[in-house]
Structures are given as structure tokens and as C-alpha cells.
Amino acid sequence: MNQQYLQCGRYRLTVRQGHRPLVMGILNVTPDSFSDGGSYSSLEFALSHAEQMIADGVDIIDIGGESTRPGIPPVPLDEELRRVMPVIYALRDCGKPLSIDTYKPEVMREALIAGADMINDINGFRAPSAIDAVKDSAAGLCIMHMQGNPQTMQQQPEYGDVVQEVAAFLQERVLALQAAGVDHDRLCIDPGFGFGKSVEHNYELLRNTRRLIETLDLPLLAGMSRKSMIGAITGKPLEQRLAGSLGAALAAAAQGAMIIRVHDVAETVDALNVWQAGTVAAGD
């Protein structure tokens, strides 16, 4: 990958191969997210959790106001804005880039006005006016692949060649954003682990992370923390998937992923720091 930096609003983040991957910490302000729903839904608790993530070494804070776990109905626009906007305003001077996990163009616009540095869109900026909402900003844009929608995506996901089809989708969305004038260094990609994929699809994508990076020539975000693909291998329930999630993070990092999206920031930062030290030592 030729890209050295990701332009992320007010921040220029290093995504150079060989550099330690960035850790994106998940801050869900929802009552129904699959892993920590309700834990940080009040402003006070959300800010406290963000402060702890900063102390733990987080590189990007990803704020989400709508659960996208399988089967959950969509959240009305006004409710999503009510959840996320106070958090953005409260954290915009925290010293870390703020990412907003949303597929709604109206939320994108309001978040950027409020000071968000990145838009993380599970829908790949396919909604009408989504590209218009972000193209004239300096925000980083994460393009994710999803087959179907959160209500139906896990019912029976099917692919001929999951790696080729995900790569083709991401390439098409990259070209659409670039055609609208979005600079290459504002973009990163996410294969969408768990979003319309079986366990086998997820691990095929994980094993081919480097292929996706080389095909798209963009930094890749890997989000596998606590997901069912971890439980399928470890046999562990949600609350016992930390070790498996760390294994997935290190597997993605070894394949060249430059952003790792996680619930457990401190543990992931430690794991990546040790992995990085060992990798550098091995190459000396």
C-alpha cells in the first residue's frame, strides 16, 4: 500500500505499513447494541468511558447512536441525533479524532458541523445524498461492505467468491467517492465482518486481508471485537471473548490492517504494542 497517512478531519493519522495499527475504540450510546448496549447511553457514562479509552491509549473514538446487530429495527433520525450530538460536542476537544458510525446523511452533516473527524458508514455511502453530505469536508471516510441490511443480513448470506465480491463492491464505492472529488488520502475500507457473512465468509476475508489492501490500495479497518465469528471458534459467550478478539486483532494486523476497531482498548493496545515490538525485532 502506497498511502502513508489518513486525512481525518483535524488529524493526519499514520497508516504506513510497518507502523503499529491504530486502535479505534467503540463508544455506543445505544440501549440495544449487541455487546455493551445500555452501558454508556447516558452522557455522563459515555464521557467517562471515553476518558478511560483515552487513558488506555485509544487513537480514534467511534461514536454510535444506532445498533446494527442482526435483526434490530432502524432508529428514527431524531432519536439518533439526540443520542450522538451531545457526545460529539462534549468530546470534540478531547485531543482524539471523533468518528461517527452512521449511514444517515442528515446525521453525517450535523456531526461534521459539530466537529466530527471521520464518518464510518456501514452502508458504504450508498444512501441518496450521503456522498454530497461528506464530499466537501476534510473528514476521513470509512467505506464498509454489507450484504443486505441489519434486519436480514444474517439470514442466509451467499457469495460466489466472497473476497472478490467484497473487493469489487469496495472498489465501486471508492470510485464513486473519488468521482465526487474526495481525495484518496481521506479513504479507508472495511470488509464488514459479520455484516451479511457466515462464519466461513468472515474467516475467508480475514485470511485475505492483505489481498484486499493490495487490490484497493487503501488502509483497511478490521472490526471483529466480540462478534459471533469469535464465539464460533472459541465456544465462548459474548462476555468471555476478549482473548479471541485479541487473536483476531493480531491476525488482522499481521495481514496489514491499519485500524482495529474494538471494545477493549487497553488490552488491544498492549497486545499490538507487544506484537509490534516482536515483529520489528524479528525483522532486524
C-alpha positions as CSV (number, residue, x, y, z in Angstrom):
1,M,0.0,0.0,0.0
2,N,1.4,3.4,-1.0
3,Q,-0.7,5.5,1.3
4,Q,1.2,6.8,4.3
5,Y,-1.4,8.9,6.1
6,L,-5.2,9.1,6.6
7,Q,-6.6,12.6,6.5
8,C,-9.1,12.5,9.3
9,G,-10.6,16.0,9.7
10,R,-8.3,17.9,12.1
11,Y,-5.9,15.0,12.3
12,R,-3.4,13.3,9.9
13,L,-3.1,9.7,11.1
14,T,-0.1,7.5,10.2
15,V,-1.3,4.3,8.3
16,R,2.1,3.4,6.9
17,Q,2.8,-0.4,6.7
18,G,5.2,-1.3,9.5
19,H,3.6,1.3,11.8
20,R,1.6,0.0,14.8
21,P,-2.1,-0.3,13.7
22,L,-4.4,2.4,15.1
23,V,-6.9,1.4,17.8
24,M,-10.5,2.6,17.3
25,G,-12.4,2.4,20.5
26,I,-16.2,1.8,20.3
27,L,-18.4,4.2,22.2
28,N,-22.0,3.0,21.8
29,V,-24.7,5.4,23.1
30,T,-27.5,2.9,22.5
31,P,-29.7,0.8,24.6
32,D,-29.5,-2.3,22.3
33,S,-26.0,-2.8,20.9
34,F,-25.0,-6.4,20.8
35,S,-22.1,-6.1,23.3
36,D,-22.5,-3.1,25.5
37,G,-26.0,-1.8,24.8
38,G,-27.2,0.5,27.6
39,S,-23.8,0.6,29.4
40,Y,-22.9,4.1,28.1
41,S,-26.2,5.5,27.0
42,S,-26.3,8.4,29.4
43,L,-24.0,11.4,28.6
44,E,-22.2,11.1,31.9
45,F,-21.3,7.4,31.5
46,A,-20.4,7.9,27.8
47,L,-18.0,10.7,28.6
48,S,-16.5,8.6,31.5
49,H,-16.0,5.7,29.1
50,A,-14.4,8.0,26.5
51,E,-12.0,9.4,29.1
52,Q,-11.0,5.8,30.1
53,M,-10.4,4.9,26.5
54,I,-8.1,8.0,26.1
55,A,-6.2,7.0,29.2
56,D,-5.9,3.5,27.8
57,G,-4.2,4.8,24.6
58,V,-7.1,4.9,22.0
59,D,-6.3,6.5,18.7
60,I,-9.8,7.1,17.4
61,I,-13.2,7.2,19.2
62,D,-16.1,5.8,17.2
63,I,-19.4,7.1,18.4
64,G,-22.6,5.1,17.5
65,G,-26.2,6.0,18.2
66,E,-27.9,3.1,16.4
67,S,-27.3,-0.6,16.9
68,T,-26.7,-2.5,13.7
69,R,-26.7,-6.0,15.2
70,P,-28.7,-8.5,13.2
71,G,-32.5,-8.2,13.5
72,I,-32.6,-4.8,15.2
73,P,-35.1,-2.3,13.6
74,P,-33.7,1.1,12.5
75,V,-33.6,4.1,14.8
76,P,-35.5,7.3,13.8
77,L,-33.3,10.2,12.7
78,D,-34.3,12.5,15.6
79,E,-33.5,9.8,18.1
80,E,-30.1,9.1,16.7
81,L,-29.3,12.8,16.7
82,R,-30.5,13.1,20.3
83,R,-28.1,10.3,21.3
84,V,-24.9,11.3,19.5
85,M,-24.9,15.1,19.2
86,P,-24.3,15.9,22.9
87,V,-21.4,13.4,23.0
88,I,-19.8,14.9,19.9
89,Y,-20.0,18.4,21.4
90,A,-18.7,17.2,24.7
91,L,-15.7,15.3,23.2
92,R,-14.7,17.4,20.2
93,D,-11.8,19.0,22.1
94,C,-10.6,15.8,23.8
95,G,-7.5,15.5,21.7
96,K,-8.5,12.4,19.7
97,P,-10.3,12.1,16.3
98,L,-14.0,11.5,16.6
99,S,-15.6,9.1,14.2
100,I,-19.4,8.8,13.8
101,D,-20.8,5.4,13.0
102,T,-23.9,6.3,10.9
103,Y,-25.4,5.7,7.5
104,K,-27.8,8.6,7.6
105,P,-26.7,11.7,5.5
106,E,-28.5,14.0,7.9
107,V,-26.5,12.7,10.9
108,M,-23.3,12.9,8.8
109,R,-23.9,16.6,8.1
110,E,-24.8,17.5,11.7
111,A,-21.8,15.5,13.1
112,L,-19.4,17.2,10.7
113,I,-20.7,20.7,11.7
114,A,-20.3,19.7,15.4
115,G,-16.7,18.7,14.9
116,A,-16.5,15.1,13.9
117,D,-13.4,14.0,12.1
118,M,-14.5,10.8,10.4
119,I,-17.6,9.1,9.1
120,N,-17.8,5.4,9.4
121,D,-20.7,4.2,7.2
122,I,-21.8,0.6,7.2
123,N,-23.8,1.3,4.0
124,G,-20.8,2.4,2.0
125,F,-22.1,5.9,1.3
126,R,-24.9,4.5,-0.8
127,A,-27.8,6.4,0.7
128,P,-29.1,9.2,-1.5
129,S,-27.1,12.4,-0.7
130,A,-24.6,10.6,1.5
131,I,-21.7,11.5,-0.8
132,D,-23.0,15.1,-1.0
133,A,-23.0,15.2,2.8
134,V,-19.3,14.4,3.2
135,K,-17.5,15.3,-0.1
136,D,-16.7,18.9,0.8
137,S,-15.4,18.2,4.3
138,A,-11.9,17.1,5.3
139,A,-13.3,14.1,7.2
140,G,-11.9,10.6,6.9
141,L,-14.4,8.2,5.3
142,C,-14.6,4.5,6.1
143,I,-16.4,2.5,3.4
144,M,-17.8,-0.7,4.6
145,H,-19.3,-3.7,2.8
146,M,-22.6,-5.1,3.9
147,Q,-24.8,-7.6,2.1
148,G,-28.5,-6.9,2.7
149,N,-29.4,-4.8,5.7
150,P,-29.2,-5.3,9.5
151,Q,-32.7,-6.7,9.7
152,T,-32.0,-9.5,7.2
153,M,-28.2,-9.7,6.6
154,Q,-27.5,-12.9,8.6
155,Q,-30.5,-15.0,7.4
156,Q,-28.7,-16.7,4.6
157,P,-25.7,-14.8,3.2
158,E,-24.4,-16.2,-0.1
159,Y,-21.4,-15.4,-2.3
160,G,-19.7,-17.0,-5.3
161,D,-16.3,-15.6,-4.2
162,V,-16.7,-13.5,-1.0
163,V,-13.3,-11.9,-1.3
164,Q,-13.7,-10.9,-5.0
165,E,-17.3,-9.7,-4.4
166,V,-16.4,-7.6,-1.4
167,A,-13.4,-6.1,-3.2
168,A,-15.5,-5.3,-6.2
169,F,-18.1,-3.5,-4.1
170,L,-15.5,-1.5,-2.2
171,Q,-13.7,-0.5,-5.4
172,E,-17.0,0.7,-6.9
173,R,-17.7,2.9,-3.9
174,V,-14.2,4.2,-3.8
175,L,-14.5,5.3,-7.5
176,A,-17.9,6.9,-6.7
177,L,-16.4,9.0,-3.9
178,Q,-13.4,9.9,-6.0
179,A,-15.6,10.9,-8.9
180,A,-17.3,13.4,-6.5
181,G,-13.9,14.9,-5.7
182,V,-13.0,13.1,-2.5
183,D,-9.2,12.8,-2.1
184,H,-7.7,9.3,-1.9
185,D,-6.0,10.0,1.4
186,R,-9.4,10.5,3.1
187,L,-10.5,7.0,2.4
188,C,-10.2,3.6,4.2
189,I,-12.1,0.4,3.7
190,D,-13.8,-2.2,5.9
191,P,-14.8,-5.7,4.6
192,G,-17.7,-5.7,7.1
193,F,-17.0,-8.8,9.3
194,G,-20.4,-10.1,10.4
195,F,-22.4,-7.9,8.1
196,G,-24.1,-10.4,5.8
197,K,-21.4,-13.1,6.1
198,S,-21.3,-16.6,7.5
199,V,-18.5,-17.6,9.9
200,E,-16.7,-19.2,6.9
201,H,-17.1,-15.9,4.9
202,N,-15.6,-13.9,7.8
203,Y,-12.5,-16.1,8.1
204,E,-12.0,-16.2,4.3
205,L,-12.0,-12.4,4.4
206,L,-9.6,-12.3,7.4
207,R,-7.2,-14.7,5.7
208,N,-7.3,-12.4,2.6
209,T,-7.0,-9.1,4.3
210,R,-3.7,-8.4,2.6
211,R,-5.2,-9.2,-0.8
212,L,-8.0,-6.6,-0.2
213,I,-5.4,-4.0,0.9
214,E,-3.3,-4.6,-2.2
215,T,-6.3,-4.6,-4.5
216,L,-7.8,-1.4,-3.2
217,D,-4.5,0.3,-2.2
218,L,-6.2,1.8,0.9
219,P,-5.8,1.3,4.6
220,L,-8.2,-1.4,6.0
221,L,-10.2,-1.2,9.2
222,A,-10.9,-4.6,10.8
223,G,-13.8,-4.8,13.3
224,M,-14.2,-8.2,14.8
225,S,-14.3,-7.5,18.5
226,R,-16.6,-9.9,20.5
227,K,-18.5,-10.9,17.3
228,S,-20.1,-14.2,16.7
229,M,-17.2,-15.3,14.5
230,I,-15.1,-15.2,17.6
231,G,-17.7,-17.2,19.6
232,A,-17.9,-19.8,16.7
233,I,-14.2,-20.6,17.1
234,T,-13.8,-20.3,20.9
235,G,-17.2,-21.6,22.0
236,K,-17.3,-18.6,24.4
237,P,-20.3,-16.4,25.2
238,L,-20.1,-12.7,24.5
239,E,-18.6,-11.6,27.8
240,Q,-15.8,-14.1,27.5
241,R,-14.5,-13.3,24.0
242,L,-11.6,-10.9,24.9
243,A,-8.8,-13.4,24.2
244,G,-10.4,-14.5,20.9
245,S,-10.9,-10.8,19.9
246,L,-7.2,-10.1,20.6
247,G,-6.3,-13.1,18.5
248,A,-8.4,-11.7,15.7
249,A,-6.9,-8.2,16.1
250,L,-3.4,-9.6,15.8
251,A,-4.3,-11.8,12.8
252,A,-5.6,-8.7,11.0
253,A,-2.6,-6.7,12.0
254,A,-0.3,-9.4,10.6
255,Q,-2.2,-9.2,7.3
256,G,-1.7,-5.4,7.1
257,A,-4.8,-4.0,8.7
258,M,-4.0,-0.4,9.9
259,I,-7.1,0.3,12.0
260,I,-8.5,-2.2,14.6
261,R,-12.0,-1.4,15.9
262,V,-12.5,-2.8,19.4
263,H,-14.4,-2.7,22.7
264,D,-11.4,-3.5,24.8
265,V,-9.0,-0.7,24.2
266,A,-6.3,-1.2,26.9
267,E,-5.9,-4.9,26.2
268,T,-5.7,-4.3,22.4
269,V,-3.2,-1.5,22.7
270,D,-1.0,-3.7,24.9
271,A,-1.3,-6.7,22.5
272,L,-0.5,-4.6,19.5
273,N,2.5,-2.9,21.2
274,V,4.0,-6.3,22.1
275,W,3.2,-7.7,18.7
276,Q,4.8,-4.7,17.0
277,A,7.9,-5.0,19.2
278,G,8.3,-8.6,18.3
279,T,7.7,-8.0,14.6
280,V,10.3,-5.3,14.5
281,A,12.8,-7.4,16.4
282,A,12.2,-10.3,14.1
283,G,12.9,-8.1,11.1
284,D,16.1,-6.7,12.4
